[in-house]
Amino acid sequence: MFSRLWICFSVVALLQVGCGNPSVKEMSQEIPSLSYPALEDFDQTAMMEVGYAYGGGNVNGLKAAVKKDSFKSAVEQFEAAPLPEDAASKQPQKDAVVAAANDLIEKAGGSDNEATKAAYDNLLKAITDLRVGQPAQE
């Protein structure tokens, strides 16, 4: 009888206090993300096509997709699109995306597969930094 009462008391106490790990709660918080239609367009069209072409590590597919006029045009359109007013401080991150995309185009024209893969990874990182990274410190 005493052990059942003790178990019930323990369960009620845990429900009141909570048994969650604070670091898990911190990690599960939503990360604010930049709302930028030009980035979404670039990511959902040009980058998706490149990602599919590269699927499974097919570097030749990656190179072919990046060499297309549609990818180059998408980079130019993204570069020309202004940042939202509330994200003007992220101009360095946007410039990094454009530079990384142009570097990928350049590397895809060469024969070095490792350099092309590294340029693709750098572009993905630059896009992530623009989308969720902190504004540049002035």
C-alpha positions as CSV (number, residue, x, y, z in Angstrom):
1,M,0.0,0.0,0.0
2,F,2.8,2.4,1.0
3,S,4.7,1.7,-2.2
4,R,1.7,2.4,-4.4
5,L,1.1,5.7,-2.6
6,W,4.7,6.6,-3.0
7,I,4.6,5.8,-6.8
8,C,1.5,8.0,-7.2
9,F,3.1,10.8,-5.2
10,S,6.2,10.6,-7.4
11,V,4.3,10.7,-10.6
12,V,2.3,13.7,-9.5
13,A,5.5,15.4,-8.4
14,L,7.2,14.8,-11.7
15,L,4.2,16.1,-13.6
16,Q,4.3,19.3,-11.5
17,V,8.0,19.8,-11.7
18,G,8.7,18.4,-15.1
19,C,11.4,16.0,-16.0
20,G,12.6,17.5,-19.2
21,N,16.3,18.2,-19.9
22,P,16.9,22.0,-20.3
23,S,19.4,21.5,-23.1
24,V,16.9,19.4,-25.0
25,K,14.3,22.2,-24.6
26,E,16.9,24.8,-25.8
27,M,17.7,22.7,-28.9
28,S,14.1,22.2,-29.8
29,Q,13.3,25.9,-30.0
30,E,12.5,27.2,-33.4
31,I,15.3,28.9,-35.2
32,P,14.2,32.2,-36.8
33,S,14.6,32.1,-40.5
34,L,14.9,34.9,-43.1
35,S,11.7,35.5,-45.1
36,Y,13.2,36.4,-48.5
37,P,11.3,35.4,-51.6
38,A,14.3,35.7,-53.9
39,L,16.2,33.2,-51.8
40,E,13.3,30.9,-51.8
41,D,13.0,31.1,-55.6
42,F,16.7,30.5,-56.0
43,D,16.6,27.6,-53.6
44,Q,13.4,26.0,-54.9
45,T,14.3,26.2,-58.6
46,A,18.1,26.4,-59.3
47,M,19.4,24.7,-56.2
48,M,16.8,22.0,-56.3
49,E,17.7,21.1,-59.9
50,V,21.4,21.1,-59.0
51,G,20.7,19.0,-55.9
52,Y,18.8,16.4,-57.9
53,A,21.5,16.3,-60.6
54,Y,24.1,15.8,-57.9
55,G,22.0,13.2,-56.1
56,G,24.1,10.2,-54.9
57,G,27.4,12.0,-55.5
58,N,27.1,12.3,-59.3
59,V,29.6,15.1,-59.9
60,N,29.2,15.0,-63.6
61,G,25.4,15.6,-63.1
62,L,26.3,18.5,-60.8
63,K,28.6,20.0,-63.3
64,A,26.1,19.7,-66.1
65,A,23.3,21.4,-64.1
66,V,25.5,24.2,-63.0
67,K,26.7,24.9,-66.5
68,K,23.1,25.4,-67.7
69,D,22.0,28.9,-68.6
70,S,19.1,28.5,-66.3
71,F,21.4,28.2,-63.3
72,K,23.5,31.2,-64.3
73,S,20.3,33.2,-64.9
74,A,19.0,32.3,-61.5
75,V,22.2,33.5,-59.9
76,E,21.9,36.8,-61.7
77,Q,18.3,37.2,-60.7
78,F,19.1,36.4,-57.1
79,E,21.9,38.9,-57.1
80,A,19.7,41.7,-58.6
81,A,16.9,41.1,-56.1
82,P,17.0,43.5,-53.1
83,L,17.0,42.2,-49.6
84,P,13.9,42.9,-47.5
85,E,14.3,46.2,-45.5
86,D,14.4,44.4,-42.2
87,A,17.3,42.2,-43.4
88,A,19.5,44.9,-44.9
89,S,22.3,44.0,-42.4
90,K,22.5,40.6,-44.1
91,Q,24.0,42.0,-47.3
92,P,27.4,40.4,-46.6
93,Q,25.7,37.0,-46.4
94,K,23.9,37.6,-49.6
95,D,27.1,38.6,-51.3
96,A,28.7,35.4,-50.0
97,V,25.9,33.3,-51.6
98,V,26.4,35.1,-55.0
99,A,30.2,34.6,-54.7
100,A,29.9,31.0,-53.8
101,A,27.4,30.4,-56.7
102,N,29.8,32.1,-59.2
103,D,32.7,30.0,-57.7
104,L,30.7,26.8,-58.3
105,I,30.0,27.9,-61.9
106,E,33.7,28.4,-62.4
107,K,34.7,25.1,-60.7
108,A,32.1,23.2,-62.7
109,G,33.9,24.3,-65.9
110,G,37.1,22.6,-64.8
111,S,38.0,19.0,-64.5
112,D,38.6,18.8,-60.7
113,N,35.7,17.0,-59.2
114,E,36.8,17.6,-55.6
115,A,37.0,21.3,-56.1
116,T,33.5,21.2,-57.7
117,K,32.1,19.3,-54.7
118,A,33.8,21.7,-52.2
119,A,32.3,24.7,-54.1
120,Y,28.8,23.1,-54.0
121,D,29.2,22.5,-50.2
122,N,30.3,26.1,-49.8
123,L,27.3,27.4,-51.6
124,L,25.0,25.3,-49.4
125,K,26.7,26.7,-46.3
126,A,26.4,30.3,-47.6
127,I,22.7,29.8,-48.3
128,T,22.2,28.4,-44.8
129,D,24.1,31.3,-43.3
130,L,21.9,33.8,-45.1
131,R,18.7,32.0,-44.2
132,V,19.4,31.4,-40.4
133,G,22.7,33.1,-39.6
134,Q,23.0,36.2,-37.5
135,P,23.4,39.6,-39.2
136,A,27.0,40.7,-39.8
137,Q,28.5,42.7,-37.0
138,E,29.3,46.3,-37.9
